[in-house]
C-alpha cells in the first residue's frame, strides 16, 4: 500500500467517524434519557474472556448510580463512593479500605454508562435483535491510546438505555457488562459504608 493510498484511507476513516449521524442521534437520545434519571439501579452480568489465555469468568453485580456517587456490589467486594471518599469492602477478609475519590481516574463505575461522552470517536455498526429487544450497535474508538482499543455499545432502541457494553483490550481480552434489569428514580441507601453493620471489620484509612 503506497503512501497516498494510506493517507486517503485515513482521511475517509476520519470523515466517517466525524459524520455518523445515526450513531450521533442514538447516543444523544441515550444521553438525554440517562441524564433525566435522578438515580439508576442496574443488575448485570460481568463476563471476562480471553481466548488466547483460555479465560472465561462470569460474575453478577448490582450498580447504583446517582450523579457522581455510586455503590457497586459484586460477589466478594463492595465499592461505595460519595464523591469525596471511596470505601472498598472485601467480604472474605472483613476489611474496608478508605481512600480519597480520584475524579481523574479513567474508568470508574459511575463513568461506565456515560463512557461515550468524552474521548471517543464513534461509528454506527447496525441493528440487531436479542431476547426480544431491538438493539442499536455502536463502536467507540479512543482518541488517545489507553487501556482499551475498542468498546461496543448495544442500546435498547425502545427505551434508549444501555443493554450491553463490551470492552476490548490490547491483549485479546474482552470485558462485558450485560444488563439484566434496570430501575430508575427509586429510593436508595446513602452512599456511605457503616462500620457498625460489620462487626469486627478492619478499617484501613488511606486518605
Residue frames as a rotation matrix with the C-alpha (Angstrom) as fourth column:
UNK 1
0.584 0.812 0.000 0.00
0.812 -0.584 0.000 0.00
0.000 0.000 -1.000 0.00
UNK 2
-0.314 -0.763 0.565 1.59
0.720 -0.579 -0.383 3.30
0.619 0.286 0.731 -1.08
UNK 3
-0.848 -0.153 -0.507 1.68
0.492 -0.581 -0.648 6.50
-0.196 -0.799 0.568 0.97
UNK 4
-0.825 0.564 -0.009 -1.09
-0.511 -0.740 0.437 8.27
0.240 0.366 0.899 -0.99
UNK 5
-0.158 0.782 -0.603 -3.50
-0.006 0.610 0.792 5.33
0.987 0.129 -0.091 -0.56
UNK 6
-0.404 -0.065 -0.912 -2.78
0.854 0.331 -0.402 5.21
0.328 -0.941 -0.078 3.16
UNK 7
-0.971 0.016 -0.239 -3.45
0.077 -0.924 -0.376 8.94
-0.227 -0.383 0.895 3.54
UNK 8
-0.581 0.802 -0.141 -6.71
-0.543 -0.254 0.800 8.63
0.606 0.542 0.583 1.60
UNK 9
-0.106 0.528 -0.842 -7.92
0.413 0.794 0.446 5.74
0.904 -0.301 -0.303 3.76
UNK 10
-0.629 -0.181 -0.756 -7.10
0.777 -0.188 -0.601 7.64
-0.034 -0.965 0.259 6.93
UNK 11
-0.957 0.282 -0.065 -8.92
-0.287 -0.955 0.076 10.70
-0.041 0.091 0.995 5.63
UNK 12
-0.317 0.877 -0.361 -12.01
-0.332 0.254 0.908 8.69
0.888 0.408 0.211 4.68
UNK 13
-0.237 0.173 -0.956 -11.97
0.748 0.660 -0.066 6.96
0.619 -0.731 -0.286 8.07
UNK 14
-0.883 -0.142 -0.448 -11.83
0.418 -0.672 -0.611 10.32
-0.214 -0.727 0.653 9.87
UNK 15
-0.765 0.643 -0.036 -14.76
-0.563 -0.640 0.523 11.63
0.313 0.420 0.852 7.85
UNK 16
-0.168 0.719 -0.674 -16.85
0.075 0.691 0.718 8.56
0.983 0.070 -0.170 8.61
UNK 17
-0.399 -0.038 -0.916 -16.19
0.881 0.261 -0.395 8.82
0.254 -0.965 -0.071 12.34
UNK 18
-0.931 -0.035 -0.364 -16.85
0.176 -0.915 -0.363 12.56
-0.320 -0.402 0.858 12.41
UNK 19
-0.558 0.744 -0.367 -20.02
-0.829 -0.513 0.222 12.40
-0.023 0.428 0.903 10.32
UNK 20
-0.848 0.347 -0.401 -22.04
0.278 0.935 0.220 9.45
0.452 0.075 -0.889 11.53
UNK 21
-0.556 0.659 0.507 -25.50
-0.671 -0.715 0.194 10.95
0.490 -0.232 0.840 12.07
UNK 22
0.364 0.719 -0.591 -27.14
-0.181 0.677 0.713 7.66
0.914 -0.153 0.377 13.05
UNK 23
-0.114 -0.505 -0.855 -24.63
0.797 0.468 -0.383 6.97
0.594 -0.725 0.349 15.82
UNK 24
-0.923 -0.266 0.279 -24.75
0.096 -0.860 -0.502 10.59
0.373 -0.436 0.819 16.97
UNK 25
-0.196 0.938 0.286 -28.55
-0.666 -0.342 0.663 10.61
0.719 -0.060 0.692 17.17
UNK 26
0.439 0.351 -0.827 -28.64
0.223 0.849 0.478 7.30
0.870 -0.395 0.295 19.08
UNK 27
-0.392 -0.688 -0.610 -26.01
0.804 0.067 -0.591 8.49
0.448 -0.722 0.527 21.57
UNK 28
-0.849 0.139 0.510 -27.74
-0.248 -0.957 -0.151 11.84
0.467 -0.254 0.847 22.07
UNK 29
0.227 0.973 -0.049 -31.02
-0.501 0.160 0.850 10.07
0.835 -0.169 0.524 22.86
UNK 30
0.280 -0.224 -0.933 -29.19
0.626 0.780 0.001 7.73
0.728 -0.584 0.359 25.23
UNK 31
-0.763 -0.644 -0.056 -27.53
0.490 -0.520 -0.700 10.66
0.421 -0.561 0.712 26.98
UNK 32
-0.526 0.638 0.562 -30.81
-0.563 -0.757 0.332 12.58
0.637 -0.142 0.757 27.34
UNK 33
0.497 0.727 -0.474 -32.54
-0.146 0.609 0.780 9.54
0.855 -0.318 0.409 28.85
UNK 34
0.000 -0.595 -0.803 -29.67
0.795 0.488 -0.361 8.81
0.607 -0.638 0.473 31.23
UNK 35
-0.882 -0.398 0.253 -29.46
0.211 -0.814 -0.542 12.44
0.421 -0.424 0.802 32.40
UNK 36
-0.187 0.903 0.387 -33.22
-0.501 -0.427 0.753 12.53
0.845 -0.053 0.532 33.04
UNK 37
0.437 0.339 -0.833 -32.96
0.409 0.750 0.520 9.92
0.801 -0.568 0.189 35.80
UNK 38
0.680 -0.173 0.712 -32.43
-0.659 -0.569 0.491 11.00
0.320 -0.804 -0.502 39.40
UNK 39
-0.195 -0.754 0.628 -30.75
-0.811 0.484 0.328 7.66
-0.551 -0.445 -0.706 40.07
UNK 40
0.328 0.237 -0.914 -30.28
-0.773 0.624 -0.116 4.26
0.544 0.744 0.388 38.45
UNK 41
0.031 -0.301 0.953 -30.05
-0.702 0.672 0.235 0.71
-0.711 -0.677 -0.190 39.81
UNK 42
0.347 -0.032 -0.937 -28.60
-0.872 0.358 -0.335 -1.82
0.346 0.933 0.096 37.39
UNK 43
0.398 -0.228 0.889 -28.29
-0.352 0.856 0.378 -5.58
-0.847 -0.463 0.260 37.90
UNK 44
0.561 -0.293 -0.774 -25.78
-0.819 -0.058 -0.572 -7.06
0.123 0.954 -0.272 35.47
UNK 45
0.845 -0.478 0.242 -23.54
0.442 0.877 0.190 -9.94
-0.303 -0.053 0.952 34.47
UNK 46
0.527 -0.777 -0.343 -19.84
-0.789 -0.598 0.142 -9.13
-0.316 0.196 -0.928 34.23
UNK 47
0.915 -0.135 0.381 -18.09
0.250 0.929 -0.271 -11.51
-0.318 0.344 0.884 31.82
UNK 48
0.264 -0.910 -0.320 -14.31
-0.768 -0.399 0.501 -11.66
-0.583 0.113 -0.804 31.37
UNK 49
0.883 0.034 0.468 -13.00
0.218 0.853 -0.473 -13.59
-0.415 0.520 0.746 28.35
UNK 50
0.186 -0.826 -0.533 -9.60
-0.901 -0.360 0.243 -14.16
-0.393 0.434 -0.811 26.80
UNK 51
0.958 0.273 -0.082 -9.45
-0.280 0.844 -0.457 -16.98
-0.055 0.461 0.886 24.27
UNK 52
0.314 -0.922 -0.228 -5.67
-0.423 0.079 -0.903 -16.76
0.850 0.380 -0.365 23.99
UNK 53
-0.655 -0.575 0.491 -5.25
-0.654 0.105 -0.749 -17.38
0.379 -0.812 -0.445 27.72
UNK 54
-0.442 0.569 -0.693 -8.28
0.274 0.822 0.500 -19.69
0.854 0.031 -0.519 27.92
UNK 55
-0.955 0.135 -0.263 -10.04
0.207 -0.328 -0.921 -17.46
-0.211 -0.935 0.286 30.45
UNK 56
-0.382 0.880 0.283 -13.79
-0.009 -0.310 0.951 -17.14
0.924 0.360 0.126 30.92
UNK 57
-0.852 0.110 -0.511 -15.28
0.520 0.071 -0.851 -15.82
-0.057 -0.991 -0.118 34.15
UNK 58
-0.224 0.854 0.470 -18.79
0.230 -0.422 0.877 -14.66
0.947 0.304 -0.102 34.97
UNK 59
-0.852 0.008 -0.523 -19.81
0.516 -0.158 -0.842 -12.57
-0.090 -0.987 0.130 37.97
UNK 60
0.167 0.930 0.328 -23.04
0.798 -0.323 0.509 -10.88
0.579 0.176 -0.796 38.95
UNK 61
-0.806 -0.460 -0.372 -23.27
0.591 -0.656 -0.469 -7.37
-0.028 -0.598 0.801 40.30
UNK 62
0.459 0.888 0.034 -25.56
0.885 -0.460 0.070 -4.51
0.077 -0.002 -0.997 41.23
UNK 63
-0.715 -0.682 0.153 -24.61
0.683 -0.728 -0.057 -0.92
0.150 0.064 0.987 40.45
UNK 64
0.476 0.812 -0.338 -26.43
0.857 -0.514 -0.029 2.06
-0.197 -0.276 -0.941 41.99
UNK 65
-0.587 -0.677 0.444 -25.70
0.780 -0.620 0.084 5.46
0.219 0.396 0.892 40.45
UNK 66
0.677 0.712 -0.188 -26.68
0.730 -0.682 0.047 8.98
-0.095 -0.169 -0.981 41.48
UNK 67
0.912 -0.401 -0.090 -24.76
-0.410 -0.881 -0.234 11.85
0.014 0.250 -0.968 39.89
UNK 68
0.102 -0.958 -0.268 -21.07
-0.709 0.119 -0.695 11.19
0.697 0.260 -0.668 40.77
UNK 69
-0.247 -0.130 0.960 -21.93
-0.901 0.397 -0.178 8.80
-0.358 -0.909 -0.215 43.61
UNK 70
0.145 0.329 -0.933 -22.10
-0.670 0.727 0.152 5.04
0.728 0.603 0.326 43.23
UNK 71
0.029 -0.145 0.989 -22.37
-0.791 0.602 0.111 1.74
-0.611 -0.785 -0.097 45.04
UNK 72
0.087 -0.090 -0.992 -21.07
-0.800 0.587 -0.124 -1.38
0.594 0.804 -0.021 43.31
UNK 73
0.176 0.040 0.984 -21.82
-0.775 0.621 0.113 -4.76
-0.607 -0.782 0.140 44.87
UNK 74
0.004 -0.264 -0.965 -20.05
-0.789 0.592 -0.165 -7.78
0.615 0.761 -0.206 43.42
UNK 75
0.450 0.232 -0.863 -19.62
0.079 0.952 0.297 -11.36
0.890 -0.202 0.410 44.65
UNK 76
0.344 -0.411 -0.844 -16.97
0.918 0.337 0.210 -10.65
0.198 -0.847 0.493 47.31
UNK 77
-0.728 -0.663 -0.175 -16.46
0.678 -0.734 -0.036 -6.91
-0.104 -0.145 0.984 47.07
UNK 78
0.537 0.843 0.036 -18.43
0.843 -0.534 -0.070 -3.72
-0.040 0.068 -0.997 47.62
UNK 79
-0.693 -0.707 0.141 -17.26
0.716 -0.697 0.025 -0.30
0.081 0.118 0.990 46.47
UNK 80
0.508 0.834 -0.213 -19.00
0.855 -0.519 0.009 2.85
-0.103 -0.187 -0.977 47.70
UNK 81
-0.673 -0.705 0.224 -18.16
0.732 -0.677 0.070 6.38
0.102 0.211 0.972 46.57
UNK 82
0.313 0.810 -0.495 -19.79
0.843 -0.477 -0.248 9.60
-0.437 -0.340 -0.833 47.80
UNK 83
0.789 -0.052 0.612 -17.81
0.412 -0.694 -0.591 11.91
0.456 0.718 -0.526 45.54
UNK 84
0.578 -0.619 0.531 -15.24
-0.749 -0.661 0.045 12.66
0.324 -0.424 -0.846 48.24
UNK 85
-0.331 -0.644 0.690 -14.27
-0.827 0.549 0.116 9.31
-0.454 -0.533 -0.715 49.77
UNK 86
0.228 0.352 -0.908 -14.29
-0.731 0.678 0.080 5.77
0.644 0.645 0.412 48.46
UNK 87
0.018 -0.118 0.993 -14.75
-0.833 0.548 0.080 2.63
-0.554 -0.828 -0.088 50.53
UNK 88
-0.034 -0.069 -0.997 -13.66
-0.704 0.709 -0.025 -0.78
0.709 0.702 -0.073 49.24
UNK 89
0.147 0.194 0.970 -15.02
-0.909 0.413 0.055 -3.61
-0.390 -0.890 0.237 51.38
UNK 90
-0.431 -0.354 -0.830 -13.58
-0.622 0.783 -0.011 -7.12
0.654 0.512 -0.558 50.99
UNK 91
0.505 0.813 0.289 -16.12
-0.770 0.273 0.576 -9.53
0.389 -0.514 0.765 52.47
UNK 92
0.705 -0.208 -0.678 -13.86
0.211 0.974 -0.080 -12.57
0.677 -0.087 0.731 52.73
UNK 93
-0.395 -0.899 -0.192 -11.32
0.574 -0.078 -0.815 -10.58
0.718 -0.432 0.546 54.77
UNK 94
0.577 0.690 -0.437 -13.86
0.806 -0.394 0.442 -8.39
0.132 -0.607 -0.783 56.60
UNK 95
-0.368 -0.789 -0.492 -11.68
0.711 -0.579 0.398 -5.42
-0.599 -0.204 0.774 55.67
UNK 96
0.758 0.565 0.325 -12.55
0.646 -0.588 -0.487 -1.97
-0.084 0.579 -0.811 54.36
UNK 97
-0.459 -0.888 -0.001 -10.08
0.855 -0.442 0.270 0.39
-0.240 0.123 0.963 52.72
UNK 98
0.692 0.650 -0.313 -10.90
0.565 -0.758 -0.326 4.10
-0.450 0.049 -0.892 52.66
UNK 99
-0.490 -0.848 0.203 -9.29
0.793 -0.337 0.507 6.42
-0.361 0.409 0.838 50.13
UNK 100
-0.332 0.331 -0.883 -9.90
-0.212 -0.939 -0.272 9.80
-0.919 0.097 0.382 48.58
UNK 101
0.611 0.607 0.508 -12.06
0.441 0.271 -0.856 9.94
-0.657 0.747 -0.102 45.47
UNK 102
-0.545 -0.818 -0.182 -9.97
0.177 -0.325 0.929 10.46
-0.819 0.474 0.322 42.34
UNK 103
0.457 0.832 -0.315 -12.03
-0.131 -0.287 -0.949 12.31
-0.880 0.475 -0.022 39.70
UNK 104
0.098 -0.521 -0.848 -9.24
-0.956 -0.287 0.065 11.84
-0.277 0.804 -0.526 37.13
UNK 105
-0.524 -0.280 0.805 -9.41
-0.190 0.959 0.210 8.05
-0.831 -0.043 -0.555 37.19
UNK 106
-0.840 0.071 -0.537 -10.15
-0.542 -0.102 0.834 6.90
0.004 0.992 0.125 33.66
UNK 107
-0.327 0.715 -0.618 -12.58
-0.205 0.585 0.785 4.06
0.923 0.383 -0.045 34.30
UNK 108
-0.956 0.144 0.256 -14.85
-0.239 0.121 -0.963 4.03
-0.170 -0.982 -0.081 37.35
UNK 109
-0.624 0.754 0.203 -18.35
0.744 0.653 -0.140 2.56
-0.238 0.063 -0.969 37.79
UNK 110
0.118 0.728 -0.675 -20.02
0.364 -0.664 -0.653 5.98
-0.924 -0.168 -0.343 37.70
UNK 111
-0.266 -0.281 -0.922 -18.50
-0.685 -0.618 0.386 6.64
-0.678 0.734 -0.028 34.26
UNK 112
-0.745 -0.120 0.656 -19.48
0.199 0.899 0.390 3.30
-0.637 0.421 -0.646 32.77
UNK 113
0.014 0.883 0.469 -22.89
0.873 0.217 -0.436 4.38
-0.487 0.415 -0.768 31.46
UNK 114
0.901 0.216 -0.376 -21.61
0.025 -0.891 -0.453 7.70
-0.433 0.399 -0.808 30.09
UNK 115
0.092 -0.974 0.209 -18.27
0.403 0.228 0.886 6.50
-0.911 0.002 0.413 28.74
UNK 116
0.045 0.001 0.999 -19.18
0.997 0.068 -0.045 7.58
-0.068 0.998 0.002 25.20
UNK 117
0.851 0.483 -0.209 -19.44
0.480 -0.875 -0.068 11.28
-0.215 -0.042 -0.976 26.13
UNK 118
0.733 -0.644 -0.221 -15.75
-0.631 -0.764 0.133 12.17
-0.254 0.042 -0.966 26.05
UNK 119
-0.089 -0.978 0.190 -12.57
-0.747 0.192 0.636 10.95
-0.658 -0.086 -0.748 24.42
UNK 120
-0.396 -0.011 0.918 -14.06
0.314 0.938 0.146 8.60
-0.863 0.346 -0.368 21.83
UNK 121
-0.653 0.287 -0.701 -14.88
-0.756 -0.311 0.576 8.59
-0.052 0.906 0.420 18.15
UNK 122
-0.316 0.637 0.703 -17.94
-0.162 0.694 -0.702 6.57
-0.935 -0.336 -0.116 17.25
UNK 123
-0.757 0.149 -0.636 -19.49
-0.639 0.032 0.769 4.76
0.135 0.988 0.071 14.33
UNK 124
0.198 0.913 0.357 -22.84
-0.851 0.341 -0.399 3.05
-0.486 -0.225 0.844 13.80
UNK 125
-0.802 -0.542 0.251 -22.43
-0.405 0.802 0.439 -0.67
-0.439 0.250 -0.863 13.16
UNK 126
-0.671 0.636 -0.382 -26.03
-0.183 0.357 0.916 -1.71
0.719 0.684 -0.123 12.56
UNK 127
-0.038 0.756 0.654 -29.13
-0.995 -0.090 0.046 -3.10
0.094 -0.649 0.755 14.23
UNK 128
-0.744 -0.125 -0.656 -29.83
-0.137 0.990 -0.033 -6.49
0.654 0.065 -0.754 15.74
UNK 129
0.347 0.881 0.320 -32.37
-0.695 0.012 0.719 -8.30
0.630 -0.472 0.617 17.89
UNK 130
-0.657 -0.565 -0.499 -31.65
-0.024 0.677 -0.736 -10.12
0.754 -0.471 -0.458 21.14
UNK 131
-0.786 0.401 -0.471 -34.12
0.611 0.382 -0.694 -11.53
-0.098 -0.832 -0.545 23.69
UNK 132
0.170 0.963 0.210 -36.92
0.985 -0.166 -0.037 -9.63
-0.001 0.213 -0.977 22.01
UNK 133
0.389 -0.112 -0.914 -35.07
0.266 -0.937 0.228 -6.31
-0.882 -0.332 -0.335 22.19
UNK 134
0.782 -0.177 0.598 -34.29
0.559 -0.226 -0.798 -4.19
0.276 0.958 -0.078 19.16
UNK 135
0.425 -0.738 -0.524 -30.69
0.551 -0.248 0.797 -3.08
-0.718 -0.627 0.301 19.56
UNK 136
0.946 -0.314 0.073 -28.63
-0.150 -0.627 -0.764 -0.31
0.286 0.712 -0.641 18.01
UNK 137
0.622 -0.777 -0.092 -24.95
0.730 0.534 0.427 -1.24
-0.283 -0.333 0.899 17.81
UNK 138
0.905 -0.363 0.221 -22.25
-0.257 -0.882 -0.395 1.41
0.338 0.301 -0.892 18.07
UNK 139
0.431 -0.848 -0.308 -18.46
0.867 0.484 -0.119 1.07
0.250 -0.215 0.944 18.21
UNK 140
0.975 -0.223 -0.019 -16.30
-0.200 -0.906 0.373 3.53
-0.100 -0.360 -0.928 20.14
UNK 141
0.431 -0.902 0.031 -12.62
0.765 0.347 -0.542 4.10
0.478 0.257 0.840 19.41
UNK 142
0.523 -0.236 -0.819 -10.41
0.630 -0.540 0.558 6.08
-0.574 -0.808 -0.134 21.83
UNK 143
0.969 -0.187 0.162 -8.97
-0.034 -0.750 -0.661 9.32
0.245 0.635 -0.733 20.53
UNK 144
0.126 -0.956 0.266 -5.82
-0.941 -0.200 -0.273 8.63
0.315 -0.216 -0.924 22.55
UNK 145
-0.167 -0.275 -0.947 -4.13
-0.112 0.959 -0.259 5.34
0.980 0.063 -0.191 23.32
UNK 146
-0.073 0.212 0.975 -5.39
-0.982 -0.186 -0.034 3.82
0.174 -0.959 0.221 26.56
UNK 147
-0.507 -0.121 0.853 -6.34
-0.547 0.811 -0.210 0.61
-0.666 -0.573 -0.477 28.29
UNK 148
0.091 0.661 0.745 -9.00
0.357 0.677 -0.644 -0.35
-0.930 0.324 -0.174 25.72
UNK 149
-0.878 -0.479 -0.017 -8.68
0.119 -0.253 0.960 -0.30
-0.465 0.841 0.279 21.94
UNK 150
-0.694 0.719 -0.026 -12.40
-0.223 -0.180 0.958 -0.59
0.684 0.671 0.285 21.17
UNK 151
-0.830 0.534 0.163 -15.73
-0.084 0.169 -0.982 -0.52
-0.552 -0.828 -0.096 23.01
UNK 152
-0.738 0.674 0.027 -19.01
0.236 0.221 0.946 -1.95
0.632 0.705 -0.322 21.67
UNK 153
-0.816 0.574 0.068 -22.26
-0.322 -0.352 -0.879 -0.46
-0.481 -0.739 0.472 22.95
UNK 154
-0.707 0.706 0.041 -25.66
0.497 0.455 0.739 -2.07
0.503 0.542 -0.673 22.38
UNK 155
-0.902 0.426 0.070 -28.57
-0.396 -0.752 -0.528 0.29
-0.172 -0.504 0.846 23.04
UNK 156
-0.485 0.850 0.203 -32.13
0.757 0.525 -0.389 -0.83
-0.437 -0.035 -0.899 23.69
UNK 157
-0.892 0.038 0.451 -33.78
0.306 -0.685 0.662 1.25
0.334 0.728 0.599 20.96
UNK 158
0.047 0.999 0.019 -37.24
0.570 -0.042 0.820 1.19
0.820 -0.027 -0.572 22.55
UNK 159
0.732 0.245 -0.635 -36.05
0.681 -0.234 0.694 2.54
0.021 -0.941 -0.338 25.92
UNK 160
0.558 -0.648 0.519 -32.91
-0.138 -0.688 -0.712 4.44
0.819 0.326 -0.473 24.90
UNK 161
0.695 -0.352 0.628 -30.98
-0.657 0.046 0.753 2.58
-0.294 -0.935 -0.199 27.60
UNK 162
-0.267 -0.877 -0.399 -27.73
-0.932 0.340 -0.123 0.64
0.243 0.339 -0.909 27.50
UNK 163
0.847 0.526 -0.075 -28.23
-0.508 0.843 0.176 -3.11
0.156 -0.111 0.981 27.17
UNK 164
0.764 -0.642 0.060 -24.61
0.607 0.748 0.270 -4.23
-0.218 -0.170 0.961 26.80
UNK 165
0.719 -0.677 -0.158 -21.11
-0.694 -0.709 -0.125 -2.78
-0.027 0.200 -0.980 26.94
UNK 166
0.845 -0.500 0.189 -18.14
0.491 0.866 0.096 -4.80
-0.211 0.012 0.977 25.71
UNK 167
0.702 -0.675 -0.228 -14.58
-0.645 -0.738 0.199 -3.53
-0.303 0.007 -0.953 26.09
UNK 168
0.886 -0.463 0.008 -11.65
0.392 0.741 -0.545 -4.94
0.247 0.486 0.838 24.11
UNK 169
0.656 -0.730 -0.190 -8.13
-0.286 -0.474 0.833 -4.61
-0.698 -0.492 -0.520 25.50
UNK 170
0.391 -0.595 -0.702 -4.85
-0.919 -0.218 -0.328 -4.89
0.042 0.774 -0.632 23.61
UNK 171
-0.653 -0.684 0.326 -4.12
-0.720 0.694 0.013 -8.41
-0.235 -0.226 -0.945 24.84
UNK 172
-0.725 0.412 -0.551 -7.15
-0.171 0.668 0.724 -10.12
0.667 0.620 -0.414 23.32
UNK 173
-0.810 0.428 -0.402 -9.33
0.562 0.368 -0.741 -9.79
-0.169 -0.825 -0.539 26.41
UNK 174
-0.429 0.749 0.505 -12.96
0.012 -0.554 0.832 -8.67
0.903 0.363 0.229 26.48
UNK 175
-0.927 0.202 -0.315 -14.93
0.312 -0.046 -0.949 -7.32
-0.206 -0.978 -0.020 29.43
UNK 176
-0.585 0.785 0.204 -18.69
0.167 -0.130 0.977 -7.43
0.794 0.606 -0.055 29.01
UNK 177
-0.880 0.474 -0.006 -21.38
-0.129 -0.251 -0.959 -5.78
-0.456 -0.844 0.282 31.12
UNK 178
-0.721 0.690 -0.056 -24.76
0.220 0.305 0.927 -7.30
0.657 0.656 -0.372 30.27
UNK 179
-0.743 0.484 0.462 -27.75
-0.667 -0.589 -0.456 -5.55
0.051 -0.647 0.761 31.84
UNK 180
-0.834 0.477 -0.277 -30.30
0.469 0.878 0.099 -7.94
0.291 -0.048 -0.956 33.35
UNK 181
0.295 0.937 -0.190 -32.57
0.943 -0.253 0.217 -5.38
0.156 -0.243 -0.957 34.98
UNK 182
-0.765 -0.486 0.422 -32.73
0.469 -0.870 -0.152 -1.60
0.441 0.082 0.894 35.08
UNK 183
0.333 0.850 -0.408 -34.62
0.937 -0.250 0.242 0.61
0.104 -0.463 -0.880 37.53
UNK 184
-0.601 -0.505 0.619 -34.64
0.458 -0.853 -0.251 4.38
0.655 0.133 0.744 37.79
UNK 185
-0.423 0.390 0.818 -35.78
-0.508 -0.849 0.142 7.02
0.750 -0.356 0.558 40.29
UNK 186
0.400 0.499 -0.769 -36.13
0.349 0.693 0.631 4.62
0.847 -0.521 0.103 43.23
UNK 187
0.830 -0.136 0.541 -35.44
-0.539 -0.441 0.718 5.03
0.141 -0.887 -0.439 46.95
UNK 188
0.428 -0.775 -0.466 -31.79
0.224 0.590 -0.776 4.18
0.876 0.227 0.426 47.56
UNK 189
0.686 -0.271 -0.676 -29.48
0.719 0.110 0.686 3.89
-0.112 -0.956 0.270 50.58
UNK 190
0.852 -0.456 -0.259 -26.97
-0.410 -0.887 0.211 6.64
-0.326 -0.073 -0.942 51.44
UNK 191
0.685 -0.696 -0.218 -23.56
0.091 0.378 -0.921 6.33
0.723 0.611 0.322 49.78
UNK 192
0.112 -0.597 0.795 -21.67
-0.933 -0.339 -0.123 5.53
0.343 -0.727 -0.594 52.96
UNK 193
-0.063 -0.205 -0.977 -20.04
0.069 0.976 -0.209 2.48
0.996 -0.080 -0.047 54.50
UNK 194
0.482 0.348 0.804 -21.35
-0.759 -0.293 0.582 1.93
0.438 -0.890 0.123 58.03
UNK 195
-0.511 -0.791 -0.337 -18.74
-0.464 0.584 -0.667 0.03
0.724 -0.184 -0.665 60.04
UNK 196
-0.508 0.376 0.775 -21.32
-0.801 0.125 -0.585 -0.62
-0.317 -0.918 0.238 62.77
UNK 197
0.600 0.790 -0.127 -23.07
-0.767 0.523 -0.372 -3.05
-0.228 0.320 0.919 60.42
UNK 198
0.574 -0.511 -0.639 -19.89
-0.133 0.713 -0.689 -5.12
0.808 0.480 0.341 60.03
UNK 199
0.933 -0.139 0.332 -18.79
-0.332 0.025 0.943 -6.39
-0.140 -0.990 -0.023 63.42
UNK 200
0.476 -0.834 0.280 -15.01
0.255 0.435 0.863 -6.67
-0.841 -0.340 0.420 63.80
UNK 201
0.859 -0.134 0.494 -14.26
0.486 -0.090 -0.869 -5.07
0.161 0.987 -0.012 60.44
UNK 202
-0.037 -0.934 -0.354 -10.67
0.787 -0.246 0.566 -3.94
-0.616 -0.258 0.744 59.95
UNK 203
0.928 0.371 -0.031 -10.52
0.298 -0.791 -0.535 -0.33
-0.223 0.487 -0.844 58.78
UNK 204
-0.165 -0.978 0.128 -7.53
0.874 -0.085 0.478 0.78
-0.457 0.190 0.869 56.68
UNK 205
0.806 0.475 -0.353 -7.73
0.331 -0.856 -0.397 4.54
-0.491 0.203 -0.847 56.15
UNK 206
-0.067 -0.850 0.523 -5.51
0.956 0.096 0.278 5.59
-0.286 0.519 0.806 53.23
UNK 207
0.735 0.419 0.533 -6.71
0.580 -0.796 -0.173 9.18
0.352 0.436 -0.828 52.99
